[in-house]
Amino acid sequence: MSELPVVVIGAGPQGLAAAAHLVERGEHVVVVERGNTPAAAVSEWGHVRLFSAWPELTDAAARRLLEPTGWTARTAGYPTGTEWVRGYLAPLADALGERIRYATTVTGIARQGRDKVVDGGRKSQPFVVHTVDGDGREARLLARAVVDASGTWNLPNPAGADGFPALGEAAASGRISYRIPTDVSELAGRHVVVVGAGHSATHAVLRLSELARRAPGTRVTWLLRRGSAANVFGGGIGDELPERAALGSRARKVIDEGVVELVTGFRVAEFRQGGDGLTIVAEDGREVTDVGHVFALTGFRPDTGMLRELRIDLDPALEAVAGIASEIDPNIHSCGSVGATGARELAQPEPEFFIVGAKSYGRAPTFLALTGYEQVRSVAAHLVGDHEAAARNELSLPDTGVCGGAGGFDNSAGSCCAAPATIQIGARPAAVG
């Protein structure tokens, strides 16, 4: 199978970096991207500024691939998603050239001639990557290995507190958004509700607070599921990502000033439509009324449908790769940085198949761009047989100085060992960094 390519699914930050590492090591690589352009998901939140600086947003092998083209790495500043694409991700995709197939969606991955049940000869068979292009044409692509870097962007969590859509959520979909707003001006004079505790929610609240200051009659309500707001406001002086700390400080200020109403312990059970607005009902019976629009920014989850014929091992709670779940579980880890994970931790029961990037973390909100770059460096080394390099840890993360989700979910007081905040995803929309 050595003549077959390594197929990388997704031309986002981690997928492109994986391709760069494999190309640098002389591998035949095909990148399959469902969007029409590289980093299509990042482009959708291009208006949001990341809280990681430029040096944390580029991969070493990618830089080495780009530098001969005249590209120069930026050494300071905090780009928006659009600036990240223009200044790094699009040039990297150009350097990879025809290795990337755009407007192509992966619908399934399997072993050639074997469904999930069959043991006999399984490991000796190549992977079959089933695809469909923008014109509906189906195809099969054989691969010696597959790296799934497809992310979680296309599957946002619902507003319903138990993980399923709340009653009436689907019917009220015209008034509910699941992405950070680009332009909120049309919401002037209305009651807008944000559901969620992460950095996507914080960004939305701050954007809406600016509208509330300049447009009389605009109300902003922020609903948190947790009984305390202690984990919302950033890592403070202990956070080595100053833009993240500043974001939390700004959120605290608009609440203290009364521009935004914060409601804790509110777990959405139902949306009721009536008249010109929605009523949001909590599981404990509390109601928020006369709501003109809702931003449900409660994170994302991995879509594993295309993996159903592979033998994979995911954590039952996080839907993260099982080998890294104990290191990233927000129910266990309350403070400190999330460590590096590589090929050994990411290995699956299906040999030579790897899930990397945000998708490898499942529902855990602790992923950083640098973490993903270290993952793909290690996986690429493994795939070419350089096991010494695969086992090395070449990652140095900034200290979060923040707390995750550990502690009492229902407590009205925070339980944390440092300046409180929620660790969130870096370099992606659910928590830009």
C-alpha positions as CSV (number, residue, x, y, z in Angstrom):
1,M,0.0,0.0,0.0
2,S,3.0,2.3,0.1
3,E,2.2,3.8,-3.3
4,L,-1.2,5.0,-2.0
5,P,-1.5,8.5,-0.5
6,V,-2.2,9.6,3.0
7,V,-5.6,11.3,2.9
8,V,-6.1,14.3,5.2
9,I,-9.7,15.3,5.8
10,G,-10.2,19.0,6.2
11,A,-8.1,22.0,4.9
12,G,-8.3,23.9,8.1
13,P,-5.4,24.9,10.3
14,Q,-4.6,21.3,11.5
15,G,-5.3,19.6,8.2
16,L,-3.0,22.0,6.3
17,A,-0.3,21.6,8.9
18,A,-0.6,17.8,8.7
19,A,-0.2,18.0,4.9
20,A,2.8,20.3,5.3
21,H,4.6,17.8,7.7
22,L,3.8,14.9,5.4
23,V,5.0,16.7,2.3
24,E,8.2,17.7,4.1
25,R,8.8,14.0,4.8
26,G,8.3,13.1,1.1
27,E,4.8,11.6,1.5
28,H,2.1,11.5,-1.2
29,V,-0.8,13.5,0.3
30,V,-4.3,14.3,-0.7
31,V,-6.3,16.8,1.3
32,V,-10.1,16.6,0.9
33,E,-12.0,19.8,1.8
34,R,-15.8,20.2,1.8
35,G,-15.6,24.0,1.3
36,N,-14.7,25.9,-1.8
37,T,-11.7,27.6,-0.2
38,P,-9.1,26.7,2.4
39,A,-10.1,27.2,6.0
40,A,-13.7,27.7,5.0
41,A,-14.9,27.3,8.7
42,V,-12.4,30.0,9.9
43,S,-13.6,32.3,7.2
44,E,-17.1,32.0,8.5
45,W,-16.0,33.6,11.8
46,G,-13.5,35.9,10.1
47,H,-14.8,39.0,11.9
48,V,-13.7,37.6,15.3
49,R,-10.2,38.4,16.7
50,L,-8.2,35.5,18.1
51,F,-6.7,35.6,21.6
52,S,-3.6,33.8,20.4
53,A,-0.9,35.9,18.9
54,W,0.7,35.2,15.5
55,P,3.6,33.1,16.8
56,E,1.1,30.6,18.3
57,L,-0.9,30.4,15.1
58,T,1.6,29.0,12.6
59,D,3.1,25.6,12.3
60,A,6.8,24.9,12.0
61,A,6.7,22.7,8.9
62,A,4.2,25.0,7.3
63,R,6.6,27.9,7.8
64,R,9.4,25.9,6.2
65,L,7.2,25.2,3.2
66,L,6.1,28.8,2.8
67,E,9.4,30.7,3.4
68,P,10.9,29.8,-0.1
69,T,7.8,31.5,-1.7
70,G,8.7,34.8,-0.1
71,W,6.2,34.5,2.7
72,T,7.3,36.0,6.0
73,A,6.0,34.9,9.4
74,R,4.5,37.6,11.5
75,T,6.0,37.9,15.0
76,A,3.4,40.0,16.8
77,G,-0.2,41.0,16.9
78,Y,-3.6,39.2,17.2
79,P,-5.3,38.6,13.9
80,T,-8.9,38.2,13.1
81,G,-10.0,35.0,11.5
82,T,-10.0,36.7,8.1
83,E,-6.4,38.0,8.7
84,W,-5.3,34.5,9.7
85,V,-6.7,33.1,6.5
86,R,-5.2,35.8,4.3
87,G,-1.8,36.0,6.1
88,Y,-1.1,32.3,6.6
89,L,-3.8,29.6,5.8
90,A,-4.5,30.6,2.2
91,P,-0.8,31.0,1.3
92,L,-0.2,27.6,2.8
93,A,-3.0,26.1,0.8
94,D,-1.5,27.7,-2.3
95,A,1.9,26.1,-1.5
96,L,0.2,22.7,-1.2
97,G,-1.4,23.3,-4.6
98,E,-3.2,20.5,-6.3
99,R,-2.9,18.2,-3.4
100,I,-6.1,19.8,-2.1
101,R,-9.4,18.8,-3.5
102,Y,-12.1,21.5,-2.8
103,A,-15.9,21.2,-2.7
104,T,-15.6,17.5,-1.8
105,T,-17.4,16.1,1.2
106,V,-16.3,12.8,2.8
107,T,-19.3,10.7,3.4
108,G,-17.6,7.6,4.8
109,I,-14.4,5.8,5.5
110,A,-13.9,2.0,5.5
111,R,-11.4,-0.8,4.8
112,Q,-11.6,-1.9,1.2
113,G,-14.0,-4.9,1.0
114,R,-14.5,-5.1,4.8
115,D,-17.2,-3.6,6.9
116,K,-16.7,-3.0,10.6
117,V,-17.4,-6.6,11.6
118,V,-14.8,-8.4,9.4
119,D,-11.5,-9.3,11.0
120,G,-9.9,-11.4,8.3
121,G,-7.2,-9.5,6.4
122,R,-8.4,-6.2,7.7
123,K,-5.1,-4.6,8.5
124,S,-3.7,-5.4,5.1
125,Q,-6.5,-3.6,3.2
126,P,-6.3,0.0,2.2
127,F,-8.7,2.6,3.4
128,V,-11.6,3.6,1.1
129,V,-12.6,7.2,1.5
130,H,-16.1,7.8,0.0
131,T,-16.7,11.3,-1.3
132,V,-19.3,13.4,-3.1
133,D,-18.5,16.6,-4.9
134,G,-20.5,19.8,-5.4
135,D,-22.2,18.4,-8.4
136,G,-23.3,15.3,-6.6
137,R,-20.7,13.0,-8.2
138,E,-19.7,10.1,-5.9
139,A,-16.1,8.7,-5.8
140,R,-13.9,6.4,-3.9
141,L,-10.3,7.3,-2.9
142,L,-7.9,4.6,-1.7
143,A,-5.5,5.6,1.0
144,R,-2.7,3.9,3.1
145,A,-3.6,6.1,6.1
146,V,-6.2,8.7,7.0
147,V,-6.0,11.7,9.2
148,D,-9.4,13.2,10.2
149,A,-8.9,16.9,10.8
150,S,-12.5,17.8,9.9
151,G,-13.2,19.7,13.1
152,T,-16.5,20.3,14.8
153,W,-17.7,23.5,13.2
154,N,-20.7,22.0,11.4
155,L,-22.3,20.5,14.4
156,P,-23.1,23.1,17.1
157,N,-24.7,22.1,20.4
158,P,-28.4,23.0,20.9
159,A,-29.6,25.5,23.4
160,G,-31.4,22.7,25.3
161,A,-29.6,22.0,28.6
162,D,-29.7,18.2,28.4
163,G,-27.9,18.0,25.1
164,F,-31.0,17.7,22.9
165,P,-32.9,20.6,21.3
166,A,-35.3,22.2,23.8
167,L,-39.0,21.9,23.2
168,G,-39.9,24.3,20.5
169,E,-36.2,24.9,19.5
170,A,-36.6,23.6,16.0
171,A,-39.8,25.5,15.5
172,A,-38.2,28.7,16.7
173,S,-35.1,28.3,14.5
174,G,-35.8,31.5,12.6
175,R,-35.1,33.4,15.8
176,I,-32.1,31.3,17.0
177,S,-28.5,31.6,15.8
178,Y,-25.6,29.2,16.6
179,R,-22.7,31.4,15.5
180,I,-21.0,34.6,16.8
181,P,-22.9,37.5,15.1
182,T,-21.2,39.5,12.4
183,D,-23.6,42.5,12.4
184,V,-26.1,43.0,15.2
185,S,-27.5,46.4,14.0
186,E,-30.8,44.9,12.9
187,L,-31.4,43.8,16.5
188,A,-31.5,47.4,17.8
189,G,-34.4,48.0,20.2
190,R,-35.0,44.3,20.8
191,H,-34.5,41.9,23.7
192,V,-31.6,39.6,22.7
193,V,-30.5,36.6,24.7
194,V,-27.2,34.8,24.7
195,V,-27.0,31.2,26.0
196,G,-23.5,29.8,26.8
197,A,-20.5,30.4,29.0
198,G,-17.5,30.2,26.6
199,H,-15.6,32.7,24.6
200,S,-18.0,32.6,21.7
201,A,-20.8,33.7,24.1
202,T,-18.6,36.3,25.6
203,H,-17.8,37.8,22.2
204,A,-21.5,37.9,21.3
205,V,-22.4,39.6,24.6
206,L,-19.7,42.3,24.1
207,R,-20.8,43.0,20.6
208,L,-24.4,43.2,21.8
209,S,-23.5,45.4,24.7
210,E,-22.1,48.0,22.2
211,L,-25.4,47.9,20.5
212,A,-27.3,48.4,23.8
213,R,-25.2,51.5,24.6
214,R,-26.0,53.2,21.3
215,A,-29.5,52.0,20.7
216,P,-32.0,52.8,23.4
217,G,-34.5,50.0,24.2
218,T,-32.0,47.3,23.4
219,R,-31.9,44.6,26.2
220,V,-29.2,41.9,26.5
221,T,-29.7,38.9,28.8
222,W,-26.9,36.4,29.3
223,L,-28.0,32.9,30.4
224,L,-25.6,30.5,32.1
225,R,-26.3,26.9,32.9
226,R,-24.0,26.9,35.9
227,G,-25.0,28.1,39.3
228,S,-22.1,30.5,39.4
229,A,-20.6,33.0,37.0
230,A,-17.2,32.4,38.5
231,N,-15.8,30.6,35.5
232,V,-16.7,33.3,32.9
233,F,-14.4,36.2,33.3
234,G,-11.0,35.1,32.2
235,G,-7.7,34.0,33.7
236,G,-6.7,37.4,35.1
237,I,-3.0,38.0,35.9
238,G,-2.3,34.2,35.7
239,D,-3.3,34.0,32.1
240,E,-0.4,34.2,29.7
241,L,-2.9,34.9,26.8
242,P,-3.5,38.6,27.7
243,E,-6.2,39.0,25.0
244,R,-8.2,36.2,26.7
245,A,-7.9,37.8,30.1
246,A,-8.9,41.2,28.6
247,L,-12.0,39.6,27.1
248,G,-13.2,38.4,30.5
249,S,-12.5,41.7,32.1
250,R,-14.6,43.5,29.5
251,A,-17.5,41.1,30.1
252,R,-17.4,41.6,33.8
253,K,-17.5,45.4,33.3
254,V,-20.6,45.4,31.1
255,I,-22.4,43.3,33.7
256,D,-21.2,45.4,36.6
257,E,-22.5,48.5,34.7
258,G,-25.9,46.9,34.2
259,V,-25.6,47.0,30.4
260,V,-26.1,43.2,30.3
261,E,-28.2,41.2,32.7
262,L,-26.6,37.9,33.8
263,V,-28.8,35.0,34.9
264,T,-27.1,31.9,36.4
265,G,-28.4,28.4,36.8
266,F,-30.8,28.8,33.9
267,R,-31.1,25.5,31.9
268,V,-33.2,25.9,28.9
269,A,-36.1,23.4,28.6
270,E,-38.5,25.1,26.2
271,F,-39.0,27.9,23.7
272,R,-42.5,29.2,23.4
273,Q,-43.6,31.5,20.5
274,G,-46.3,34.1,20.9
275,G,-46.9,37.5,19.5
276,D,-43.7,39.2,18.4
277,G,-41.3,37.3,20.7
278,L,-40.2,34.2,22.3
279,T,-40.5,33.0,25.9
280,I,-37.6,30.9,27.1
281,V,-38.5,28.5,29.9
282,A,-35.9,27.0,32.3
283,E,-36.1,23.5,33.8
284,D,-37.0,25.1,37.1
285,G,-39.9,27.0,35.6
286,R,-38.2,30.4,35.4
287,E,-39.0,32.4,32.3
288,V,-37.3,35.0,30.1
289,T,-40.0,36.8,28.1
290,D,-40.3,39.1,25.0
291,V,-37.2,37.8,23.4
292,G,-36.5,39.0,19.9
293,H,-33.5,36.8,19.1
294,V,-31.4,34.1,20.7
295,F,-27.7,33.3,20.2
296,A,-27.2,29.7,21.4
297,L,-23.4,29.5,21.7
298,T,-23.0,26.4,23.8
299,G,-20.1,24.8,21.9
300,F,-19.7,22.1,19.3
301,R,-19.6,18.3,19.1
302,P,-17.9,15.9,16.6
303,D,-19.8,14.4,13.7
304,T,-18.7,10.8,13.7
305,G,-21.2,9.5,11.1
306,M,-18.6,9.1,8.4
307,L,-16.5,6.9,10.8
308,R,-19.2,4.3,11.5
309,E,-17.5,1.5,9.5
310,L,-14.2,2.1,11.3
311,R,-13.1,0.6,14.6
312,I,-12.6,3.7,16.8
313,D,-12.4,4.3,20.5
314,L,-14.0,7.5,21.8
315,D,-14.6,8.5,25.4
316,P,-18.3,7.9,26.2
317,A,-18.7,11.3,27.9
318,L,-16.6,13.7,25.9
319,E,-16.7,11.9,22.5
320,A,-13.0,12.7,22.4
321,V,-10.3,10.3,21.4
322,A,-10.2,7.8,24.3
323,G,-6.4,8.0,24.7
324,I,-6.5,11.7,25.6
325,A,-9.8,12.0,27.4
326,S,-8.4,11.8,30.9
327,E,-6.0,14.6,30.1
328,I,-8.7,17.0,28.9
329,D,-11.8,16.2,30.8
330,P,-13.2,19.4,32.3
331,N,-15.0,17.4,35.0
332,I,-11.6,16.4,36.3
333,H,-9.2,19.2,35.5
334,S,-9.9,22.5,37.1
335,C,-6.7,24.4,36.6
336,G,-3.5,24.6,34.5
337,S,-2.6,24.0,30.9
338,V,-3.6,21.0,28.9
339,G,-0.6,19.0,27.9
340,A,0.6,17.8,24.5
341,T,-0.8,14.7,22.9
342,G,0.7,12.8,20.0
343,A,0.5,9.7,17.9
344,R,0.7,7.3,20.9
345,E,-2.3,8.9,22.7
346,L,-4.3,9.4,19.5
347,A,-3.9,5.8,18.2
348,Q,-7.1,4.1,17.3
349,P,-8.0,0.4,17.1
350,E,-8.0,0.9,13.4
351,P,-4.3,1.1,12.6
352,E,-3.1,4.2,10.6
353,F,-6.3,6.1,11.2
354,F,-6.0,9.2,13.4
355,I,-8.4,11.9,14.6
356,V,-6.6,15.2,15.2
357,G,-7.4,18.8,16.0
358,A,-10.6,20.1,17.6
359,K,-12.4,16.9,16.6
360,S,-10.0,14.8,18.7
361,Y,-11.1,16.7,21.8
362,G,-14.8,16.0,21.1
363,R,-16.9,18.2,23.4
364,A,-14.0,19.2,25.6
365,P,-13.4,22.9,25.5
366,T,-9.6,22.9,26.0
367,F,-8.1,22.8,22.6
368,L,-5.5,25.3,21.4
369,A,-4.0,25.7,17.9
370,L,-0.5,24.9,19.2
371,T,-1.9,21.6,20.6
372,G,-3.2,20.6,17.2
373,Y,0.1,21.5,15.5
374,E,2.0,19.2,17.9
375,Q,-0.5,16.4,17.3
376,V,0.0,16.5,13.5
377,R,3.7,16.7,13.8
378,S,3.8,13.6,15.9
379,V,1.3,11.7,13.7
380,A,3.2,12.6,10.5
381,A,6.4,11.3,12.1
382,H,4.6,8.0,13.1
383,L,3.2,7.5,9.6
384,V,6.7,7.6,8.0
385,G,8.1,5.3,10.6
386,D,10.1,7.9,12.6
387,H,8.9,6.7,16.0
388,E,11.6,8.6,17.9
389,A,10.3,11.9,16.6
390,A,6.7,10.8,17.1
391,A,7.4,10.2,20.8
392,R,9.0,13.5,21.4
393,N,7.2,16.4,23.0
394,E,8.0,19.6,21.1
395,L,5.2,21.7,22.5
396,S,5.5,24.6,24.9
397,L,2.1,26.0,25.8
398,P,1.4,29.4,27.5
399,D,0.0,28.9,31.0
400,T,-3.7,29.3,31.1
401,G,-3.9,30.5,34.6
402,V,-7.6,29.6,34.5
403,C,-10.0,26.9,35.6
404,G,-12.1,24.6,33.6
405,G,-15.5,23.0,34.4
406,A,-14.6,21.1,37.5
407,G,-16.4,22.0,40.7
408,G,-20.1,22.0,41.6
409,F,-22.3,22.5,38.6
410,D,-25.2,23.7,40.8
411,N,-23.1,25.8,43.2
412,S,-23.9,29.5,43.4
413,A,-20.3,30.1,44.5
414,G,-17.3,29.3,42.4
415,S,-14.9,26.6,43.2
416,C,-11.5,27.2,41.7
417,C,-7.9,27.3,42.5
418,A,-6.9,30.3,40.5
419,A,-8.5,33.4,38.9
420,P,-11.6,31.8,37.4
421,A,-12.4,31.3,33.8
422,T,-13.4,28.6,31.3
423,I,-10.6,27.2,29.2
424,Q,-11.8,27.4,25.6
425,I,-10.8,26.3,22.2
426,G,-8.0,28.2,20.6
427,A,-7.9,29.2,17.0
428,R,-11.5,28.2,16.2
429,P,-14.8,30.0,16.5
430,A,-16.1,28.4,19.7
431,A,-13.3,30.0,21.5
432,V,-10.9,31.9,19.4
433,G,-7.3,31.5,20.3
